[in-house]
Amino acid sequence: MDLEARKISFVQEFLRLQNEEIISGLEELLRKRKAELIENNFKPMTMEKYNAEIDQAMEDSKNGRMIKATDLKAKIQKWS
């Protein structure tokens, strides 16, 4: 069974659940596993990359390629 078929099967089984304790357990398992995967794939930035990011940000700022935080928040509010 391929991944898509497994996901569909899982969702169908999940939708049949009537036990809140099992649903809560699955939610917690999903949160923990996603956090583990993120942590395991996290790699610290090198100093060279860090400095390049700062240089790029300074260049963007100097050339007006930025957006104010308040403008960004307003734009995000329109998404929903």
N, C-alpha and C positions, 0 to 999 in steps of 0.2 A: 504494500500500500504506500503510495507516495505521500509527501508531506501535506499537500492540499487535501487529499482524501482523509488523512488522519485528523487534520484540523476540523473538517466538516463533521466527521464522526464524533470528535470530542465535543464540539459545540452542541450537536444534537443531544448527546448524553447529558451534557451540562444543563441544557434547557429542561430536561425531564426531572432534574433534581428538585426535591421538595424539602430537603433538610438544610436549614440555615447554617447549622454547624459545619456541614461538609462544604458548603459554598464559602463560608468564612475561612475555612482551612485552605481551600484552593486559592482564594484571593491572597492569603498570607504567603503561601508557597510561591505563587507567581511573583509577588513583590520581592521576596527574598532572593529567588533565583535570578530575576532581572538585575537586582543590585549586585549579586555575585558576578554575573557576566560582565557588567559594566566595570566593576573593580578589577577583574582579571584582565580586561582588555585595555585598562588605563595605563598609559605610558607617559611618564613625566616629559615635559618639553625640554629640549636641550637649551643651553644658554644661547647658542647661535640662533636657534629658531625663535627664542624669546626676544632677543635683540632685533631680529629681522621683523618680528611682529610689531615691536615698538616703533621701529623706523618706518614701517608701512603706515602705522596709525598716525604718526607725525606728518608724513607726506600727505595722507588723505586729509588731515585737518588743515594743512597749509593750502591745499587745493580745493577746499570746500566740499569734499566728498564725505559728508557725515550728516547725521540727522540728530536733532535734539531729542533727549530722552522723553520730554513731554510730548513731542510730535509722534514719536514711536509708540508711546502708550496710547495716544488717541487713535492711531492707525490700528493697533491691536484690538482696541475696544470695538471697532467696526467689524471685526472678523466674525463676531458671534451674533 
